[in-house]
Amino acid sequence: MPDSRPACLTPRQVESFIEDGYVRIESAFPADLAEACRDELWAATGLSPHELEGWTQPVIRIPFLSSPAFVRAANTPLLHQAYDALAGPGRWRAPQGLGTFPIRFPSPDAPGDDGWHVDMSFGDSADFMEWRVNVRSSGRALLMLFLFSDVTPDDAPTRIRKGSHGVIARELLPYGAQGATLRQLSAEGYASTADCPEASATGLPGTVYLCHPFLVHAAQPHRGTTPRFMAQPPLVPNGEFDPALPPSPVQIAIRRACGLAF
């Protein structure tokens, strides 16, 4: 029997994802679930939302949490439909939790981790600068940004360079399946994407940004008053690119940028 549920992403949104490299989904998971997750994150930090004197660091990182609240947040029917729409039906693994969590606090100090970058997807070196990403995006179907607190322009929203995924796809093409390392890609500070328009990942709790794996993005200092809680996990693919299957929007974006038909 055909699925009668309305599509969660319109054709215009899918095309925007292909061109800009991301799509924003409001109310991707319930606000009360975001609050429950936020309570768990506060507990994980060992800090209190009521004791501001303890907020001495600009950022605290929590690696990965797999409690039921985070599993539910990552696996709503709306998000599953969106994963299908962008990564391809059945070509991704349901998240078993979320992470990492860069929790940012109001601070006059530079966070020290706010450089432009692309998230690496595979590698086994102890030197993370040697981790890699390739033009087929092995190991990563999407980059995802889950908002668990209200994120205004003052609350250190993730900065996004719109359309930068196409530039990176072209730069990765000569490296083939072996891919480029973080050291190689960041050698010039992603200057090739400096002219891309910039956007900010703002939104209410429960908002999710689904991003192309090659999207160039960056953190920034927190100039607001309330700590910002978010997760930036990958959506993991089921396997390598299969040319027998119709191309997903992630793959179409790469093909379009490179002028290829793989």
Secondary structure, DSSP 8 states (H G I E B T S, - for coil): ----S--SS-HHHHHHHHHHSEEEETTSS-HHHHHHHHHHHHHHHT--TT-GGG--SSEEEE--B-SHHHHHHHT-HHHHHHHHHHH-TT-B---SSB--EEEE---SS--S----B----B---SSGGG-EE-TT-TT-SEEEEEE-S-B-TTS---EEETTHHHHHHHHHGGGGGG-EEHHHHTTTTTGGGTTS-EEE--B-TT-EEEE-TT--EE-----SSS-B-EE--EE-BSSS--TTS---HHHHHHHHHHT---
